[in-house]
Amino acid sequence: MPSVSFVVQSFTAPYPRSSAFIRGAASRSFNGERAARRVAVAALVTCALLLLRPGAAPAQQGTTPFKLIVNASNPVASLTKDQAAKLFYKKQRAWPSGDAVVPVDLAEQSPVRKSFSMRVLGKDASAMRGYWQQMIFTGKGVPPLEKGTDAEVLAYVAATPGAIGYVSLGVQLPAGVKAVTLSR
């Protein structure tokens, strides 16, 4: 760990005496490298204790399993994460068949959405909200439609030819909806 006196010594003051004064004050107030090491060790120990406390560790985002779904009339059988991200970011607006892409999201509080956002889009749900607020403000786009439950997403995807969405892994797919394989 670099010492404070090193940082201060590289400081160029407009007056020669002021840099010597600062150098001396820094060495007196921080008491060298030992104090800096003690502070760093104390910070690490505090962080470790906070994380190891029962019930205090933050829940990992992106751990809820999901499956990607499309309308049954869509010929697509698999997508890479990058392709799926482009569809949900609305950077790709049409399927290879020419149909318009219509992405649908679950509600922002949904654990399935949090998992999908982290694993496929690379951002958490609140960061995605910020992204879409910026897109709306600049007039470049609007966010995907939001549905509150898996059942609502399934019904919407079944009724909309170019729709793509995601639901919990254990949900039974009705007629009119098929799962799409998601690869890296």
Backbone hydrogen bonds, N-H to C=O, Kabsch-Sander energy under -0.5 kcal/mol:
donor,donor_aa,acceptor,acceptor_aa,energy
7,V,3,S,-1.3
8,V,4,V,-2.4
9,Q,5,S,-2.5
10,S,6,F,-1.4
11,F,8,V,-1.5
13,A,11,F,-0.7
18,S,15,Y,-0.6
19,S,15,Y,-1.2
20,A,16,P,-1.2
21,F,17,R,-2.2
22,I,18,S,-2.6
23,R,19,S,-2.6
24,G,20,A,-2.3
25,A,21,F,-2.5
26,A,22,I,-2.6
27,S,23,R,-1.9
28,R,24,G,-1.8
29,S,25,A,-2.7
30,F,26,A,-2.2
31,N,27,S,-1.0
35,A,31,N,-0.6
36,A,32,G,-1.1
37,R,33,E,-2.5
38,R,34,R,-2.4
39,V,35,A,-2.3
40,A,36,A,-2.1
41,V,37,R,-2.7
42,A,38,R,-2.5
43,A,39,V,-2.2
44,L,40,A,-2.2
45,V,41,V,-2.6
46,T,42,A,-2.3
47,C,43,A,-2.3
48,A,44,L,-2.5
49,L,45,V,-2.5
50,L,46,T,-2.2
51,L,47,C,-2.2
52,L,48,A,-2.0
53,R,49,L,-0.9
56,A,53,R,-2.2
57,A,53,R,-0.6
63,T,60,Q,-0.5
67,K,167,V,-2.5
68,L,180,V,-0.6
69,I,165,G,-2.8
70,V,178,K,-2.5
71,N,163,A,-1.3
72,A,176,G,-2.2
74,N,71,N,-2.0
79,L,181,T,-2.9
81,K,183,S,-1.6
84,A,80,T,-2.5
85,A,81,K,-2.6
86,K,82,D,-2.2
87,L,83,Q,-1.7
88,F,84,A,-2.2
89,Y,85,A,-2.5
91,K,86,K,-2.7
92,Q,86,K,-1.5
93,R,91,K,-0.6
95,W,99,D,-3.0
98,G,95,W,-2.2
101,V,93,R,-2.5
102,V,162,G,-2.3
104,V,164,I,-2.1
105,D,145,L,-3.2
107,A,147,K,-1.0
110,S,107,A,-1.8
114,K,110,S,-2.2
115,S,111,P,-2.2
116,F,112,V,-2.7
117,S,113,R,-3.2
118,M,114,K,-2.1
119,R,115,S,-2.7
120,V,116,F,-2.8
121,L,116,F,-1.1
122,G,117,S,-1.0
123,K,117,S,-1.7
128,M,124,D,-2.1
129,R,125,A,-1.9
130,G,126,S,-1.9
131,Y,127,A,-2.3
132,W,128,M,-2.6
133,Q,129,R,-2.2
134,Q,130,G,-2.1
135,M,131,Y,-2.1
136,I,132,W,-2.5
137,F,133,Q,-2.5
138,T,134,Q,-2.3
139,G,135,M,-0.5
139,G,136,I,-1.0
140,K,135,M,-2.3
141,G,135,M,-1.1
145,L,103,P,-1.0
147,K,105,D,-2.7
153,V,149,T,-1.9
154,L,150,D,-2.8
155,A,151,A,-2.4
156,Y,152,E,-2.2
157,V,153,V,-2.8
158,A,154,L,-2.3
159,A,155,A,-1.6
160,T,156,Y,-1.1
163,A,160,T,-1.6
164,I,102,V,-1.8
165,G,69,I,-2.6
167,V,67,K,-2.1
169,L,65,P,-1.3
171,V,168,S,-1.3
177,V,174,P,-1.4
178,K,70,V,-2.5
180,V,68,L,-2.8
181,T,77,A,-2.3
183,S,79,L,-2.7
183,S,181,T,-0.6
